[in-house]
């Protein structure tokens, strides 16, 4: 059995992140729209890389005591993640 995973577009990345944040118990949007756009663009929509980058963003945001993840946090997290 073979599966072919295609990259997600910006809307799919947004829904993907929102869904996972809801599963984790988030009560509000943690990622800004520009942060989601950056997350979609940097790993070119590949789900595994989107996951890794979003996780790094959450860790960086926590370290910087941010209430919301913005584009600057994504930029710093992408450097840390090597993207």
C-alpha positions in Angstrom: 0.0 0.0 0.0 1.4 3.4 -1.0 0.3 6.9 0.0 1.3 10.1 -1.6 1.1 13.2 0.6 0.8 16.4 -1.3 1.8 19.9 0.1 -1.0 21.8 1.8 -2.1 25.2 0.4 -2.4 28.3 2.7 -6.0 27.6 3.5 -5.3 24.0 4.3 -2.4 24.9 6.5 -4.6 27.4 8.4 -7.3 24.7 9.0 -4.6 22.2 9.9 -3.1 24.4 12.6 -6.5 25.6 13.9 -7.7 21.9 14.2 -4.6 20.8 16.1 -4.8 23.8 18.4 -8.4 23.0 19.1 -7.5 19.4 19.9 -4.9 20.8 22.3 -7.6 22.8 24.0 -6.9 26.3 22.7 -9.8 28.6 23.3 -8.7 31.4 20.9 -6.5 31.8 17.8 -2.9 31.6 18.9 -1.3 32.1 15.5 -1.9 35.4 13.7 -2.9 35.3 10.0 0.5 36.5 8.9 2.1 33.8 11.1 0.0 31.1 9.4 1.0 32.5 5.9 4.7 32.3 6.9 4.2 28.8 8.2 2.6 27.8 5.0 5.3 29.4 2.8 8.5 28.4 4.6 8.1 24.6 4.5 6.2 24.9 1.2 3.1 23.3 2.7 4.6 19.9 3.6 2.6 18.6 6.6 5.6 17.1 8.5 7.5 20.4 8.2 4.5 22.5 9.0 4.1 20.4 12.2 7.8 20.9 13.1 7.7 24.6 12.4 4.5 25.2 14.3 5.9 23.3 17.3 9.1 25.4 17.2 6.9 28.5 17.0 5.0 27.5 20.1 8.2 26.9 22.0 9.8 30.2 20.9 6.6 32.0 21.7 6.5 30.5 25.2 10.2 31.4 25.8 9.4 35.0 24.7 6.2 35.1 26.8 4.1 35.9 23.8 0.3 35.5 23.9 0.1 35.1 20.2 2.5 33.7 17.6 3.3 36.4 15.0 5.4 36.5 11.9 8.6 37.5 13.8 8.2 34.4 16.0 7.8 32.2 12.9 11.0 33.8 11.5 13.0 33.1 14.7 11.5 29.6 15.0 12.4 28.8 11.3 16.0 29.7 12.0 16.0 27.4 15.0 14.4 24.6 13.0 16.8 25.1 10.1 14.2 26.0 7.5 
